[in-house]
Amino acid sequence: MQIKLFKKEKSFKKKNFIFHPDLYWKITVSGILVAILFSFFFGYRLFMEINREAILPAPNGSRQVETVKKDRIEEILRYFSEREKKSAEILNSPAPFVDPSL
């Protein structure tokens, strides 16, 4: 008499798993197509919402737009001209290190 309680039988039968690449390909392509259509729709809707807003909202209800002061523009131009001079000086100066092979 044999006891067969916890014995695992070896089964070499082929499982009935069939891979359908055509089905998965169709699912992937349709999913990407839906994502593209959704992004186009969302982009168009966002563009239309932004397009409806005023370009320059007037502060305090007045129609006049604030202008930039001339002194401030001149100060910024001076700053950038100084930076340009410093950059030219750095580019035209020789390297400050000594060649160790000499």
TORZADO-302130 format. One record per residue: residue in one letter; x, y, z of N, C-alpha, C in turn. Coordinates in steps of 0.001 Angstrom, whole numbers, m for minus. Last residue first. Example, Ala and Ser with C-alpha at 12.3 -4.5 7.8 and 13.67 -1.06 7.14 Angstrom:
BEGIN
PT:S:12850:m2250:7080:13670:m1060:7140:12900:30:7870
PT:A:13190:m5690:7800:12300:m4500:7800:13200:m3300:7800
***
This chain:
BEGIN
PT:L:57867:72820:m17714:59070:73603:m18018:60030:73631:m16878
PT:S:55595:71568:m16890:56574:70738:m17596:57848:71504:m17915
PT:P:53777:73346:m15807:54640:72586:m14884:55696:71750:m15617
PT:D:53262:76608:m16850:53303:75233:m17349:54248:74417:m16477
PT:V:51413:78679:m14716:52708:78362:m15295:52699:76908:m15697
PT:F:48464:80698:m15236:49171:79575:m14631:50457:79303:m15400
PT:P:46682:82625:m16308:47535:82978:m15175:48298:81801:m14560
PT:A:46474:83237:m19822:46185:82314:m18721:47147:82576:m17564
PT:P:45912:86691:m20846:46564:85377:m20921:46227:84531:m19696
PT:S:42810:88283:m21807:43956:88176:m20909:44580:86783:m21031
PT:N:40519:88210:m23361:41742:88699:m23978:42971:88584:m23092
PT:L:38484:87289:m21674:38804:86538:m22884:40139:86956:m23486
PT:I:38447:89304:m19710:38769:87922:m19336:39185:87111:m20554
PT:E:37639:91508:m21258:38914:91537:m20545:39359:90126:m20173
PT:A:35099:90714:m22078:36141:90932:m23092:37517:90934:m22450
PT:S:33853:90657:m19563:33959:89429:m20360:35037:89567:m21417
PT:K:33990:93367:m18820:34660:92348:m18008:34851:91059:m18790
PT:K:32359:94488:m20840:33767:94875:m20729:34552:93833:m19935
PT:E:29910:93287:m20221:30510:93036:m21524:31997:93380:m21500
PT:R:29406:94370:m17711:29618:92920:m17838:30281:92573:m19158
PT:E:29033:97028:m18477:30144:96668:m17591:30434:95174:m17661
PT:S:26689:96729:m19972:27900:97178:m20661:29137:96886:m19811
PT:F:24900:95930:m17983:25265:94971:m19017:26492:95420:m19806
PT:Y:24794:98312:m16453:25207:97045:m15836:25668:96052:m16899
PT:R:23762:100136:m18325:25100:100338:m17760:25646:99032:m17165
PT:L:21204:99040:m18652:22121:99094:m19789:23558:99299:m19328
PT:I:20184:99505:m16080:20334:98125:m16556:21286:98066:m17741
PT:E:20166:102304:m16067:20938:101577:m15064:21193:100131:m15517
PT:E:18372:102862:m18142:19773:103273:m18276:20669:102536:m17291
PT:I:16030:101864:m16982:16539:101251:m18210:18011:101602:m18392
PT:R:15747:103645:m14825:15916:102213:m14568:16484:101491:m15794
PT:D:15322:106042:m16114:16498:105864:m15255:16788:104386:m15017
PT:K:12827:105708:m17345:14027:105806:m18180:15288:105574:m17352
PT:K:10434:103337:m16155:11147:104600:m15998:12459:104566:m16783
PT:V:7857:101914:m18072:9088:101716:m17318:9838:103038:m17281
PT:T:4327:102485:m17588:5549:102483:m18393:6751:102310:m17483
PT:E:1133:100940:m17300:2294:101557:m16662:3512:101442:m17565
PT:V:m1543:101772:m19415:m583:100761:m19002:630:101471:m18407
PT:Q:m4873:102899:m18916:m3492:103214:m19207:m2569:102133:m18648
PT:R:m7407:102455:m18089:m7066:101947:m19416:m5586:102129:m19732
PT:S:m8073:101315:m14728:m7737:102357:m15705:m7303:101709:m17017
PT:G:m8528:99386:m12780:m9614:99727:m13677:m9282:100797:m14701
PT:N:m6208:98709:m11426:m7124:99694:m10836:m8208:100164:m11803
PT:P:m4495:97683:m14365:m4550:97783:m12904:m5485:98915:m12477
PT:A:m5628:95725:m17024:m5426:97100:m16562:m5512:97139:m15042
PT:P:m3959:93018:m18455:m5006:93450:m17530:m4681:94829:m16966
PT:L:m3323:92468:m21603:m2717:93242:m20523:m3814:93686:m19573
PT:I:m5154:90574:m22722:m3715:90497:m22946:m2954:91234:m21850
PT:A:m7757:88735:m21156:m7216:90012:m21621:m5701:89910:m21730
PT:E:m8675:85443:m22340:m8269:86386:m21304:m7723:87662:m21928
PT:R:m9044:83777:m24512:m10168:84607:m24094:m9765:85679:m23083
PT:N:m6733:82268:m24692:m6993:83245:m25746:m8122:84198:m25356
PT:I:m6983:80470:m22652:m5961:81508:m22540:m6243:82624:m23540
PT:E:m9031:78875:m23697:m9211:79564:m22416:m8215:80703:m22262
PT:M:m7834:77908:m26054:m9018:78762:m26158:m9281:79508:m24855
PT:F:m5745:76355:m24958:m5449:77501:m25827:m6636:78448:m25908
PT:L:m7237:74392:m23647:m6399:75294:m22870:m6038:76536:m23676
PT:R:m8381:73147:m25891:m9246:73748:m24869:m8462:74751:m24016
PT:Y:m6100:72203:m27186:m6976:73158:m27861:m7860:73886:m26851
PT:G:m5125:70409:m25226:m4317:71546:m25667:m5156:72611:m26332
PT:F:m7244:68540:m25098:m6887:69309:m23914:m6067:70544:m24291
PT:F:m7127:67525:m27745:m8347:68151:m27231:m8028:69044:m26035
PT:F:m4534:66456:m27801:m4920:67506:m28740:m6153:68258:m28230
PT:S:m4768:64531:m25752:m3829:65636:m25577:m4140:66774:m26545
PT:F:m6694:62807:m26885:m6985:63486:m25627:m6054:64681:m25434
PT:L:m5253:61875:m29099:m6481:62646:m29303:m6852:63434:m28045
PT:I:m3183:60505:m27750:m2880:61632:m28634:m4111:62497:m28853
PT:A:m4645:58520:m26395:m3849:59483:m25631:m3509:60711:m26473
PT:V:m5729:57119:m28572:m6632:57782:m27628:m5866:58837:m26822
PT:L:m3327:56147:m29662:m4186:57029:m30451:m5155:57801:m29545
PT:I:m2489:54450:m27631:m1679:55612:m27973:m2499:56615:m28768
PT:G:m4563:52556:m27764:m4321:53316:m26538:m3505:54571:m26799
PT:S:m4210:51521:m30341:m5447:52245:m30028:m5289:53052:m28744
PT:V:m1681:50329:m30039:m1872:51408:m31004:m3137:52201:m30690
PT:T:m2266:48377:m28049:m1244:49407:m27838:m1461:50597:m28762
PT:I:m4214:46800:m29305:m4525:47469:m28040:m3545:48612:m27791
PT:K:m2756:45843:m31490:m3937:46675:m31717:m4314:47449:m30451
PT:W:m833:44326:m30133:m411:45441:m30973:m1588:46397:m31219
PT:Y:m2406:42369:m28977:m1700:43310:m28105:m1221:44522:m28890
PT:L:m3305:41070:m31339:m4259:41656:m30407:m3579:42700:m29527
PT:D:m902:40154:m32442:m1734:41066:m33211:m2736:41769:m32298
PT:P:96:38308:m30630:762:39610:m30756:m82:40618:m31523
PT:H:m1126:36211:m28542:m1659:36847:m29743:m1009:38216:m29897
PT:F:m175:33178:m27223:165:34592:m27293:m316:35160:m28618
PT:I:m1809:30812:m25405:m1522:31228:m26773:m1314:32739:m26753
PT:F:m1652:28114:m23329:m1430:29556:m23386:m1028:29914:m24813
PT:N:m2192:25513:m22326:m2972:26086:m23413:m2859:27620:m23430
PT:K:840:23640:m21771:m264:24466:m21307:m964:25083:m22508
PT:K:1729:20345:m22288:1827:21701:m22783:586:22480:m22331
PT:K:2782:18213:m19657:1801:18564:m20665:1959:20029:m21045
PT:F:4282:17037:m17776:4968:17679:m18884:4009:18007:m20013
PT:S:4200:16820:m14436:3315:16898:m15571:4031:17683:m16668
PT:K:4869:14930:m11695:5457:15714:m12762:4549:15639:m13971
PT:E:3199:15270:m8632:3381:14522:m9871:3945:15456:m10926
PT:K:4183:15256:m5408:3903:16124:m6538:4185:15345:m7809
PT:K:2757:13911:m2507:3650:13729:m3639:3205:14632:m4786
PT:F:1296:13744:m188:2019:14966:m476:3001:14823:m1630
PT:L:m150:11196:m380:m734:12421:151:m20:13682:m353
PT:K:m89:8421:m1066:135:9474:m2065:m454:10808:m1584
PT:I:1235:5469:77:554:6681:523:909:7812:m458
PT:Q:632:2174:m943:1423:3388:m1073:574:4583:m635
PT:M:831:m1154:0:0:0:0:894:1242:0
***
